[in-house]
């Protein structure tokens, strides 16, 4: 994984760890909702100023955004549940069907 994608992925994981919506996260760090969405989808790299705001808001260092996260099962399950909690029923059913096939 390239460092830009890693930073963007870690920003998303940080938001999820604090149970923030993209809108709440955007407000907390002073950027637009679209900006957060674009970062999380790896459409563009956050500016140094945005990285500084994130680090200040969450009391981390920029280097921590470059660390490959190690997740245990409990963390992965928590992240999955967090992601699923925002899904609409139709999408949730599709995900359920896929998981059911994978686990057979």
N, C-alpha and C positions, 0 to 999 in steps of 0.2 A: 504494500500500500504506500503510495506517495505521501510525502509529508503534508501537502495541502489537503488531501482527502482525509488524512489522519486528524489534522486540526479540526476540520469541519465535523467529522464524526465525533470527536471528543467534545466539541461544543454541544452537539445534540445530546450526547450522553450526560453531560453536565446539567442540561435543562431537565432531562428526564429524572435524573437523580434527585433534583429539588422539586419534582412534581409540578413543574410550571408548564403552562400552555405556551405555545409560540408567542402569543400576544403578551402574556405576562412577562416572558423572558425579554421580549423586545422592549417593553416599557422599562424593565429593570436596568437594561444596558443602554437605553437611549437610541435605539435604531428602529426602523420600521418593521412591521410584521413581515412584509415582503422580503426585507433584508435577511431576517432570520430564516425564512423559508428557503431563500436562495443559498444561504450558507449551508444549511442542513442537507440540501439536495446537491451540494457540491457544484453549484452553478457559478459561484464566485467566491473568492478568498476574502475573509474579513480584513479590513485595513488594520494597520498597527494600532490606530486609535481605538478601534472596536475591540481588539484583543486586550488592550489596556483596560478598557471599561469592564470587560468580562472578568478579567483577573482581579480588578478592584472590587467588583460586586460580589465575587465568590471567594475572595481571599485566597487566590492561587497564583502561581507564577506562570509566565508564558511557557516555560519549559514543561509544565504539567500538561499542556495541550499537545505536546509532542510524544507523550508516553503511550505506548501501546497498552490498552487496558487488558487486565487479566480478570476474567469474570468467572466466578464460581457458579454452580447451578442455581443457588438461591438468587444471585444477582440477575442471572439470565431470565429466570422465571418472573422475577419482579419486573424486569424491563418488558417482557412479553405481555404481562398483564397490563402494564401501563399503556403500551401501544394499543392493545385490544380495547381498552376502556373508551377510546375515542372513536372506535369504528361504528359505522351504521349497521343495523341488523343484516342487511343484504351482504355487505362486505364480510361481516363476522361469520355468516353462514358459509361463504366461499372459503374463508380461512380454515374453518372447522373441517370442511370437506377435504381440503388439501392435507391437513394434519392427519386426519383419519386414514387417508390413503398411505401416507408416509409411515405411519406407525403399524401398519399391517404386516 
